[in-house]
Amino acid sequence: MDRIERFSGTREFVEQLWEGHDFEPPARMLAGLSPEQAATVPFGCPYSIAGQVAHMRLWQDRWLAKIEGRPVSPEPEGPTWDWPRTGSEEWESTRDGFLNGLEKVRRVASDAGELRWETASGLTVDTYVVMIVEHNIYHLGQIGLLRQLLGAWPPPGSGELWDESSVS
């Protein structure tokens, strides 16, 4: 595969996430939740939606910093350092910060020349962009399930018509 095609594929990959082809786009997936809903940890689950978004934002911000050549603090010890405690008070700023960062990723991905750049870590911008999108898609799927467990499915404006009573 030619390098230009690969970078074009990355741009399309980002646009697919942003626009939500075949799944809910991030802005819609996170819309219509009260701060209390977002901060609720459903029974049997380890995280709330707010916790998922805080985690996605933390990694997205770290990888964007590497793309932009900004310093990134070392990863602390312990298994939960990248799961910031996030309550209802932080929901809106956490959600908005995540979506603003994702818009930055979208702008970066629109420039095939920028995707080719090698960062100080030795990875290309393209590699970081793909890491961000893959990571976000994984957790957005979990958020879809959490919304269903909270009775907050489908999100406002969704084309999804089913609810838990229509799925066997």
Secondary structure, 3 states (H helix, E strand, C coil): CCHHHHHHHHHHHHHHHHHCCCCCCHHHHCCCCCHHHHHCCCCCCCCCHHHHHHHHHHHHHHHHHHHHCCCCCCCCCCCCCCCCCCCHHHHHHHHHHHHHHHHHHHHHHCCHHHHHCECCCCCEHHHHHHHHHHHHHHHHHHHHHHHHHCCCCCCCCCCCCCCHHHCC
